[in-house]
């Protein structure tokens, strides 16, 4: 038994000293002369063109996904992906770097939260702020439409108050 323990320790030390178990090898050092584009950043997070993601998602869930008809800013880029929880995530980016609206569509989770707002069509909704300071807060609105729970999040809460996110939600039909 002592022989096996000594052999195991010897092999471990050999591997460590020769670099086979060297943590420095696991570090990745990527250097680039130019920063990544917005498209490259979103593609690195497994996002694709929004319309393709929507089409794929509608086939998977066999239902129509409704999108906002009103947006609080001019859209410069749209990306989408289906995550591991079978949610469709759409990111709408404005021309201003801080203008980002995300729409989460979840078929697995009916809206069961206590509502604190009612949309014009009578739909119960929940509006809340996420984040610690006004500058880093995100406004979020959750509601149920047909078989999906929709969650809308918008950054830049200094620029966009809750009326803006309500108008976006009310334009989804």
Z-matrix of the N, CA and C atoms (Angstrom, degrees):
N
C 1 1.444
C 2 1.525 1 111.01
N 3 1.377 2 116.00 1 -40.99
C 4 1.460 3 119.11 2 178.20
C 5 1.521 4 110.92 3 -63.90
N 6 1.350 5 116.04 4 -35.58
C 7 1.474 6 120.09 5 179.50
C 8 1.522 7 110.70 6 -61.51
N 9 1.337 8 117.57 7 -43.11
C 10 1.469 9 121.48 8 -179.13
C 11 1.523 10 110.12 9 -65.07
N 12 1.319 11 117.61 10 -41.91
C 13 1.456 12 121.97 11 179.00
C 14 1.526 13 110.77 12 -63.31
N 15 1.335 14 117.22 13 -43.56
C 16 1.469 15 121.45 14 179.04
C 17 1.525 16 110.39 15 -64.65
N 18 1.324 17 117.52 16 -41.31
C 19 1.474 18 121.06 17 178.94
C 20 1.535 19 109.95 18 -64.11
N 21 1.351 20 117.53 19 -43.53
C 22 1.457 21 121.29 20 -179.90
C 23 1.522 22 111.41 21 -62.76
N 24 1.326 23 117.26 22 -42.72
C 25 1.468 24 121.21 23 178.54
C 26 1.521 25 110.16 24 -65.23
N 27 1.327 26 117.20 25 -42.50
C 28 1.464 27 121.78 26 179.81
C 29 1.526 28 110.73 27 -61.90
N 30 1.325 29 117.03 28 -45.17
C 31 1.470 30 120.48 29 -179.79
C 32 1.532 31 109.90 30 -64.50
N 33 1.341 32 117.47 31 -42.60
C 34 1.473 33 121.06 32 178.79
C 35 1.519 34 111.19 33 -60.73
N 36 1.323 35 117.19 34 -45.88
C 37 1.469 36 120.17 35 178.53
C 38 1.520 37 111.18 36 -62.48
N 39 1.323 38 117.19 37 -41.00
C 40 1.463 39 121.57 38 179.11
C 41 1.533 40 109.88 39 -60.24
N 42 1.344 41 115.96 40 -47.29
C 43 1.465 42 119.65 41 -178.67
C 44 1.524 43 111.74 42 -63.67
N 45 1.317 44 116.61 43 -40.48
C 46 1.464 45 120.29 44 178.98
C 47 1.522 46 110.78 45 -65.80
N 48 1.310 47 116.53 46 -46.31
C 49 1.467 48 120.38 47 -177.11
C 50 1.522 49 112.68 48 -69.49
N 51 1.317 50 117.58 49 -29.14
C 52 1.468 51 119.38 50 -179.44
C 53 1.521 52 112.50 51 -90.29
N 54 1.335 53 116.82 52 -2.97
C 55 1.458 54 119.38 53 174.00
C 56 1.502 55 115.30 54 93.37
N 57 1.328 56 119.74 55 2.47
C 58 1.452 57 120.41 56 178.98
C 59 1.530 58 112.03 57 -68.34
N 60 1.311 59 117.01 58 -27.31
C 61 1.457 60 120.97 59 176.37
C 62 1.518 61 107.60 60 -119.39
N 63 1.268 62 116.17 61 57.26
C 64 1.458 63 121.79 62 -177.52
C 65 1.516 64 108.73 63 -105.38
N 66 1.310 65 117.19 64 116.16
C 67 1.468 66 121.97 65 -177.78
C 68 1.528 67 111.85 66 -62.85
N 69 1.319 68 117.83 67 -25.91
C 70 1.465 69 119.84 68 179.20
C 71 1.523 70 111.14 69 -62.47
N 72 1.349 71 117.29 70 -28.92
C 73 1.458 72 120.86 71 179.88
C 74 1.520 73 111.77 72 -67.38
N 75 1.336 74 117.25 73 -25.08
C 76 1.455 75 120.92 74 -176.95
C 77 1.524 76 112.28 75 -80.15
N 78 1.308 77 118.23 76 -16.66
C 79 1.460 78 120.69 77 -179.86
C 80 1.522 79 109.58 78 -73.21
N 81 1.303 80 115.13 79 137.61
C 82 1.455 81 120.36 80 178.58
C 83 1.515 82 107.52 81 -107.43
N 84 1.290 83 116.20 82 129.86
C 85 1.451 84 120.67 83 -179.32
C 86 1.528 85 107.93 84 -119.48
N 87 1.321 86 115.12 85 98.68
C 88 1.463 87 119.96 86 -179.49
C 89 1.517 88 107.64 87 -102.02
N 90 1.295 89 115.61 88 123.56
C 91 1.456 90 119.85 89 176.70
C 92 1.525 91 108.22 90 -118.28
N 93 1.301 92 114.34 91 136.03
C 94 1.447 93 120.11 92 -179.75
C 95 1.517 94 107.94 93 -134.28
N 96 1.305 95 115.38 94 145.44
C 97 1.457 96 119.62 95 179.46
C 98 1.528 97 111.49 96 -83.03
N 99 1.336 98 116.89 97 -17.97
C 100 1.460 99 119.40 98 178.19
C 101 1.529 100 108.59 99 -131.95
N 102 1.332 101 115.92 100 147.92
C 103 1.468 102 119.33 101 -179.74
C 104 1.525 103 111.43 102 -68.72
N 105 1.328 104 115.78 103 158.19
C 106 1.464 105 120.83 104 178.26
C 107 1.527 106 109.58 105 -69.18
N 108 1.323 107 115.88 106 145.94
C 109 1.456 108 120.42 107 174.48
C 110 1.526 109 108.78 108 -77.41
N 111 1.309 110 116.53 109 166.96
C 112 1.462 111 121.25 110 177.24
C 113 1.531 112 110.11 111 -58.44
N 114 1.325 113 116.35 112 -42.77
C 115 1.460 114 120.75 113 179.37
C 116 1.529 115 110.82 114 -60.83
N 117 1.332 116 117.21 115 -43.19
C 118 1.462 117 121.02 116 179.65
C 119 1.528 118 111.39 117 -64.40
N 120 1.314 119 116.28 118 -38.89
C 121 1.467 120 120.19 119 179.29
C 122 1.530 121 110.11 120 -63.72
N 123 1.323 122 117.15 121 -48.71
C 124 1.467 123 119.83 122 -178.87
C 125 1.527 124 111.37 123 -67.99
N 126 1.322 125 118.01 124 -38.02
C 127 1.471 126 120.04 125 176.71
C 128 1.524 127 110.60 126 -62.89
N 129 1.324 128 117.64 127 -35.14
C 130 1.463 129 120.32 128 178.50
C 131 1.528 130 111.31 129 -67.23
N 132 1.325 131 117.59 130 -18.58
C 133 1.470 132 122.21 131 177.24
C 134 1.536 133 110.64 132 -100.69
N 135 1.351 134 116.16 133 18.18
C 136 1.473 135 124.01 134 176.83
C 137 1.520 136 114.43 135 70.08
N 138 1.328 137 118.07 136 22.64
C 139 1.456 138 121.07 137 173.48
C 140 1.524 139 108.83 138 -84.14
N 141 1.321 140 115.54 139 150.60
C 142 1.460 141 122.43 140 175.46
C 143 1.536 142 107.31 141 -128.41
N 144 1.309 143 116.15 142 -177.44
C 145 1.467 144 120.35 143 176.87
C 146 1.533 145 108.19 144 -57.17
N 147 1.314 146 117.44 145 134.39
C 148 1.469 147 122.48 146 -173.81
C 149 1.521 148 112.80 147 -55.84
N 150 1.324 149 117.74 148 -45.47
C 151 1.469 150 120.14 149 -177.28
C 152 1.530 151 111.76 150 -62.87
N 153 1.310 152 117.72 151 -35.92
C 154 1.468 153 120.97 152 177.05
C 155 1.525 154 110.53 153 -66.98
N 156 1.324 155 117.01 154 -42.27
C 157 1.465 156 121.02 155 179.46
C 158 1.532 157 110.43 156 -63.86
N 159 1.326 158 116.64 157 -40.76
C 160 1.469 159 120.87 158 179.49
C 161 1.527 160 110.34 159 -63.72
N 162 1.325 161 116.91 160 -46.18
C 163 1.464 162 121.34 161 179.51
C 164 1.524 163 110.71 162 -60.38
N 165 1.325 164 117.26 163 -46.39
C 166 1.464 165 121.12 164 178.27
C 167 1.526 166 110.70 165 -59.77
N 168 1.309 167 116.41 166 -44.01
C 169 1.458 168 121.58 167 -176.82
C 170 1.531 169 111.55 168 -65.84
N 171 1.324 170 116.60 169 -43.90
C 172 1.462 171 120.09 170 179.90
C 173 1.527 172 111.17 171 -61.96
N 174 1.321 173 117.07 172 -33.26
C 175 1.476 174 120.45 173 176.33
C 176 1.534 175 110.23 174 -69.04
N 177 1.311 176 116.98 175 -40.66
C 178 1.468 177 121.33 176 -178.50
C 179 1.526 178 111.23 177 -65.60
N 180 1.334 179 117.13 178 -46.94
C 181 1.474 180 120.94 179 -175.08
C 182 1.526 181 112.97 180 -92.65
N 183 1.329 182 116.82 181 -6.10
C 184 1.458 183 123.17 182 179.64
C 185 1.534 184 111.62 183 52.22
N 186 1.327 185 114.82 184 49.07
C 187 1.459 186 121.31 185 178.69
C 188 1.523 187 109.39 186 -156.14
N 189 1.315 188 114.98 187 159.19
C 190 1.470 189 121.75 188 179.78
C 191 1.522 190 109.88 189 -84.79
N 192 1.321 191 115.62 190 132.94
C 193 1.465 192 122.10 191 174.42
C 194 1.523 193 107.43 192 -96.51
N 195 1.323 194 115.60 193 127.20
C 196 1.456 195 120.40 194 178.59
C 197 1.518 196 109.61 195 -92.51
N 198 1.319 197 115.12 196 139.01
C 199 1.465 198 121.71 197 -178.11
C 200 1.521 199 110.46 198 -115.30
N 201 1.330 200 116.41 199 156.23
C 202 1.471 201 119.17 200 177.15
C 203 1.524 202 111.07 201 -66.79
N 204 1.314 203 114.69 202 139.85
C 205 1.464 204 119.91 203 175.51
C 206 1.519 205 111.04 204 -94.53
N 207 1.335 206 116.54 205 -18.58
C 208 1.463 207 121.51 206 177.99
C 209 1.520 208 108.54 207 -116.87
N 210 1.310 209 115.65 208 134.44
C 211 1.462 210 121.35 209 176.93
C 212 1.529 211 107.76 210 -125.88
N 213 1.316 212 116.87 211 149.46
C 214 1.470 213 119.69 212 -176.68
C 215 1.521 214 114.07 213 -79.95
N 216 1.315 215 117.45 214 -4.58
C 217 1.461 216 121.06 215 -179.93
C 218 1.524 217 108.63 216 -151.62
N 219 1.326 218 115.10 217 164.30
C 220 1.458 219 120.91 218 177.50
C 221 1.529 220 108.16 219 -73.43
N 222 1.324 221 116.55 220 127.73
C 223 1.466 222 122.32 221 -176.38
C 224 1.527 223 109.88 222 -80.24
N 225 1.333 224 116.04 223 128.38
C 226 1.464 225 119.90 224 175.33
C 227 1.536 226 111.39 225 -103.56
N 228 1.329 227 117.56 226 -29.71
C 229 1.462 228 122.35 227 179.29
C 230 1.519 229 109.70 228 -146.58
N 231 1.359 230 115.58 229 147.74
C 232 1.467 231 121.78 230 175.42
C 233 1.526 232 107.58 231 -134.12
N 234 1.320 233 115.68 232 130.85
C 235 1.459 234 120.93 233 178.52
C 236 1.513 235 109.00 234 -132.68
N 237 1.320 236 116.27 235 158.11
C 238 1.455 237 119.99 236 178.33
C 239 1.509 238 111.63 237 -150.72
N 240 1.328 239 115.38 238 158.65
C 241 1.459 240 120.99 239 173.84
C 242 1.515 241 109.02 240 -159.23
N 243 1.318 242 114.86 241 160.12
C 244 1.450 243 122.44 242 174.31
C 245 1.517 244 105.75 243 -107.89
N 246 1.330 245 116.70 244 122.57
C 247 1.467 246 118.99 245 -175.44
C 248 1.532 247 111.36 246 -90.17
N 249 1.314 248 116.03 247 -179.28
C 250 1.465 249 122.27 248 -176.81
C 251 1.529 250 112.75 249 -65.69
N 252 1.330 251 117.38 250 -19.92
C 253 1.471 252 121.53 251 178.94
C 254 1.525 253 111.61 252 -93.23
N 255 1.328 254 117.26 253 14.25
C 256 1.465 255 123.94 254 179.57
C 257 1.526 256 112.65 255 63.04
N 258 1.341 257 115.82 256 33.25
C 259 1.461 258 120.94 257 174.31
C 260 1.519 259 108.72 258 -100.98
N 261 1.303 260 115.44 259 143.77
C 262 1.460 261 121.12 260 170.57
C 263 1.513 262 106.98 261 -89.89
N 264 1.315 263 116.21 262 127.45
C 265 1.465 264 121.13 263 177.53
C 266 1.518 265 107.42 264 -117.52
N 267 1.320 266 115.59 265 122.46
C 268 1.465 267 121.06 266 177.68
C 269 1.516 268 108.60 267 -116.27
N 270 1.318 269 115.82 268 134.27
C 271 1.466 270 121.71 269 178.13
C 272 1.526 271 108.03 270 -117.01
N 273 1.327 272 115.22 271 121.95
C 274 1.459 273 122.05 272 177.68
C 275 1.516 274 107.12 273 -109.90
N 276 1.330 275 116.97 274 119.15
C 277 1.451 276 121.86 275 -176.73
C 278 1.517 277 110.08 276 -108.41
N 279 1.319 278 115.09 277 137.32
C 280 1.456 279 120.28 278 178.52
C 281 1.518 280 111.26 279 -93.62
N 282 1.305 281 114.76 280 175.86
C 283 1.457 282 120.17 281 178.81
C 284 1.523 283 111.25 282 -68.10
N 285 1.335 284 116.74 283 -33.19
C 286 1.458 285 121.93 284 174.51
C 287 1.528 286 107.35 285 -78.48
N 288 1.319 287 117.31 286 130.10
C 289 1.466 288 121.78 287 -175.55
C 290 1.521 289 113.84 288 -51.65
N 291 1.315 290 117.69 289 -34.97
C 292 1.456 291 121.24 290 -176.63
C 293 1.520 292 114.81 291 -81.84
N 294 1.330 293 117.51 292 -5.87
C 295 1.458 294 120.98 293 -177.40
C 296 1.521 295 110.58 294 -88.48
N 297 1.333 296 115.86 295 101.36
C 298 1.465 297 121.72 296 178.68
C 299 1.523 298 107.95 297 -135.14
N 300 1.317 299 115.65 298 126.38
C 301 1.450 300 121.37 299 173.67
C 302 1.522 301 107.09 300 -119.70
N 303 1.329 302 116.17 301 127.76
C 304 1.463 303 120.77 302 177.35
C 305 1.513 304 109.12 303 -114.85
N 306 1.318 305 114.22 304 139.86
C 307 1.449 306 121.99 305 178.67
C 308 1.524 307 107.63 306 -122.30
N 309 1.331 308 115.78 307 121.71
C 310 1.458 309 122.13 308 177.12
C 311 1.523 310 107.62 309 -107.70
N 312 1.327 311 116.24 310 129.73
C 313 1.458 312 121.63 311 178.66
C 314 1.523 313 106.55 312 -118.21
N 315 1.343 314 115.78 313 118.85
C 316 1.456 315 120.59 314 -173.39
C 317 1.523 316 110.58 315 -125.16
N 318 1.337 317 117.56 316 114.01
C 319 1.462 318 119.26 317 -179.90
C 320 1.528 319 112.76 318 -83.99
N 321 1.307 320 117.23 319 -13.44
C 322 1.461 321 121.41 320 -172.35
C 323 1.511 322 114.02 321 -92.87
N 324 1.303 323 117.70 322 -5.73
C 325 1.452 324 120.28 323 -169.67
C 326 1.520 325 110.18 324 -134.44
N 327 1.321 326 117.79 325 95.28
C 328 1.467 327 117.98 326 176.98
C 329 1.524 328 110.70 327 -66.24
N 330 1.305 329 115.64 328 150.06
C 331 1.463 330 121.34 329 -178.81
C 332 1.518 331 109.05 330 -70.02
N 333 1.322 332 116.40 331 114.07
C 334 1.458 333 120.90 332 -178.26
C 335 1.522 334 112.05 333 -127.46
N 336 1.292 335 117.55 334 9.02
C 337 1.469 336 121.65 335 -178.38
C 338 1.523 337 110.14 336 -76.26
N 339 1.321 338 114.98 337 159.06
C 340 1.457 339 119.29 338 173.40
C 341 1.517 340 108.20 339 -67.86
N 342 1.301 341 116.03 340 124.31
C 343 1.465 342 118.39 341 -178.87
C 344 1.526 343 109.64 342 -83.97
N 345 1.327 344 114.48 343 151.98
C 346 1.459 345 119.73 344 175.80
C 347 1.526 346 110.81 345 -127.91
N 348 1.349 347 115.28 346 12.61
C 349 1.453 348 120.09 347 -178.92
C 350 1.524 349 108.66 348 -159.10
N 351 1.338 350 116.20 349 151.18
C 352 1.462 351 121.23 350 174.88
C 353 1.516 352 108.53 351 -122.23
N 354 1.335 353 116.29 352 126.16
C 355 1.464 354 121.10 353 177.39
C 356 1.527 355 109.40 354 -70.87
N 357 1.326 356 117.49 355 165.37
C 358 1.470 357 122.45 356 -176.71
C 359 1.526 358 113.05 357 -55.60
N 360 1.338 359 116.99 358 -33.18
C 361 1.461 360 119.77 359 -178.47
C 362 1.532 361 112.77 360 -84.20
N 363 1.343 362 117.36 361 6.43
C 364 1.454 363 121.63 362 177.90
C 365 1.523 364 114.19 363 92.64
N 366 1.314 365 117.74 364 -0.30
C 367 1.460 366 121.80 365 179.98
C 368 1.522 367 110.57 366 -72.08
N 369 1.319 368 116.09 367 129.99
C 370 1.464 369 120.73 368 176.19
C 371 1.522 370 109.20 369 -74.05
N 372 1.322 371 115.76 370 141.12
C 373 1.459 372 121.19 371 -177.88
C 374 1.521 373 109.68 372 -141.43
N 375 1.296 374 114.70 373 162.26
C 376 1.462 375 122.00 374 176.06
C 377 1.515 376 107.44 375 -124.83
N 378 1.319 377 116.80 376 126.19
C 379 1.457 378 122.47 377 176.97
C 380 1.517 379 107.52 378 -114.22
N 381 1.330 380 115.91 379 133.30
C 382 1.461 381 119.33 380 176.62
C 383 1.516 382 110.06 381 -150.66
N 384 1.327 383 114.22 382 163.33
C 385 1.463 384 121.51 383 175.98
C 386 1.516 385 107.67 384 -108.45
N 387 1.318 386 115.58 385 139.96
C 388 1.462 387 121.75 386 177.18
C 389 1.517 388 107.17 387 -121.36
N 390 1.302 389 117.26 388 131.31
C 391 1.454 390 121.67 389 -179.93
C 392 1.509 391 110.66 390 126.81
N 393 1.313 392 115.19 391 162.55
C 394 1.461 393 119.37 392 -173.32
C 395 1.524 394 114.22 393 -92.77
N 396 1.305 395 117.76 394 -36.48
C 397 1.463 396 119.64 395 -178.67
C 398 1.522 397 109.83 396 -118.73
N 399 1.326 398 116.27 397 159.88
C 400 1.464 399 119.64 398 -179.13
C 401 1.522 400 112.61 399 -56.29
N 402 1.325 401 117.37 400 -37.88
C 403 1.455 402 119.90 401 -176.50
C 404 1.518 403 112.70 402 -69.33
N 405 1.340 404 117.72 403 -30.60
C 406 1.455 405 120.04 404 -176.61
C 407 1.524 406 112.36 405 -104.32
N 408 1.325 407 117.36 406 8.77
C 409 1.457 408 119.23 407 -178.54
C 410 1.519 409 111.97 408 -77.13
N 411 1.322 410 114.19 409 147.70
C 412 1.451 411 122.04 410 173.62
C 413 1.525 412 106.96 411 -117.94
N 414 1.299 413 116.51 412 132.47
C 415 1.465 414 120.39 413 175.45
C 416 1.524 415 107.30 414 -89.19
N 417 1.330 416 115.65 415 135.97
C 418 1.459 417 121.26 416 -177.41
C 419 1.522 418 108.58 417 -129.46
N 420 1.330 419 116.09 418 139.32
C 421 1.450 420 122.30 419 176.34
C 422 1.523 421 107.82 420 -130.86
N 423 1.341 422 117.62 421 127.70
C 424 1.465 423 123.25 422 179.27
C 425 1.520 424 109.52 423 -116.38
N 426 1.336 425 117.00 424 140.55
C 427 1.456 426 121.27 425 175.54
C 428 1.522 427 109.47 426 -162.13
N 429 1.325 428 115.68 427 164.67
C 430 1.464 429 122.34 428 179.74
C 431 1.511 430 109.36 429 -106.94
N 432 1.332 431 116.74 430 132.56
C 433 1.465 432 121.40 431 173.60
C 434 1.525 433 106.73 432 -137.34
N 435 1.322 434 115.24 433 120.18
C 436 1.457 435 122.52 434 -174.25
C 437 1.529 436 109.03 435 54.10
N 438 1.322 437 117.80 436 -124.91
C 439 1.466 438 118.38 437 -175.69
C 440 1.527 439 113.81 438 -95.56
N 441 1.308 440 117.87 439 8.14
C 442 1.462 441 120.92 440 -176.47
C 443 1.528 442 112.32 441 -115.03
N 444 1.319 443 114.83 442 146.70
C 445 1.459 444 120.75 443 166.15
C 446 1.529 445 105.57 444 -95.14
N 447 1.306 446 116.40 445 126.24
C 448 1.457 447 121.88 446 177.61
C 449 1.525 448 108.32 447 -104.28
N 450 1.313 449 115.43 448 136.33
C 451 1.458 450 121.43 449 172.80
C 452 1.516 451 106.63 450 -126.61
N 453 1.310 452 115.82 451 124.75
C 454 1.468 453 121.45 452 178.87
C 455 1.521 454 107.05 453 -113.63
N 456 1.320 455 115.98 454 128.63
C 457 1.459 456 120.90 455 176.56
C 458 1.517 457 109.82 456 -124.88
N 459 1.315 458 115.83 457 137.30
C 460 1.463 459 119.72 458 178.58
C 461 1.524 460 109.17 459 -132.94
N 462 1.317 461 115.04 460 132.02
C 463 1.463 462 119.97 461 178.14
C 464 1.523 463 109.19 462 -86.00
N 465 1.318 464 115.12 463 179.21
C 466 1.458 465 121.13 464 176.93
C 467 1.521 466 110.91 465 65.69
N 468 1.348 467 115.77 466 56.60
C 469 1.461 468 120.27 467 -175.37
C 470 1.525 469 113.32 468 -67.99
N 471 1.323 470 117.95 469 -16.28
C 472 1.465 471 119.00 470 174.54
C 473 1.524 472 110.56 471 -68.59
N 474 1.325 473 115.61 472 -33.85
C 475 1.456 474 121.75 473 -176.75
C 476 1.535 475 111.96 474 -87.55
N 477 1.348 476 116.98 475 -34.07
C 478 1.462 477 121.38 476 -174.45
C 479 1.527 478 110.44 477 -119.82
N 480 1.325 479 115.77 478 114.79
C 481 1.461 480 119.40 479 178.40
C 482 1.529 481 109.46 480 -86.15
N 483 1.327 482 116.24 481 -179.16
C 484 1.460 483 119.63 482 -174.87
C 485 1.529 484 112.71 483 -67.03
N 486 1.330 485 118.48 484 -23.69
C 487 1.467 486 119.93 485 176.65
C 488 1.523 487 111.82 486 -62.31
N 489 1.314 488 116.63 487 -32.36
C 490 1.467 489 121.11 488 179.32
C 491 1.521 490 110.47 489 -65.34
N 492 1.323 491 116.74 490 -47.72
C 493 1.465 492 120.23 491 -178.46
C 494 1.533 493 110.87 492 -68.82
N 495 1.321 494 117.03 493 -30.26
C 496 1.470 495 121.14 494 176.18
C 497 1.525 496 109.78 495 -65.46
N 498 1.324 497 117.19 496 -43.81
C 499 1.468 498 121.00 497 178.08
C 500 1.517 499 111.61 498 -62.05
N 501 1.327 500 116.83 499 -37.97
C 502 1.470 501 120.24 500 177.18
C 503 1.527 502 109.06 501 -63.42
N 504 1.324 503 117.41 502 -47.44
C 505 1.470 504 121.97 503 -179.11
C 506 1.528 505 111.16 504 -61.54
N 507 1.320 506 116.53 505 -42.61
C 508 1.460 507 120.07 506 -178.10
C 509 1.534 508 112.42 507 -70.33
N 510 1.310 509 117.57 508 -16.05
C 511 1.470 510 120.29 509 178.43
C 512 1.532 511 112.48 510 -88.78
N 513 1.331 512 116.53 511 -2.27
C 514 1.477 513 120.27 512 178.17
C 515 1.510 514 108.56 513 -85.23
N 516 1.345 515 115.52 514 110.24
C 517 1.465 516 120.45 515 175.25
C 518 1.511 517 111.06 516 -163.12
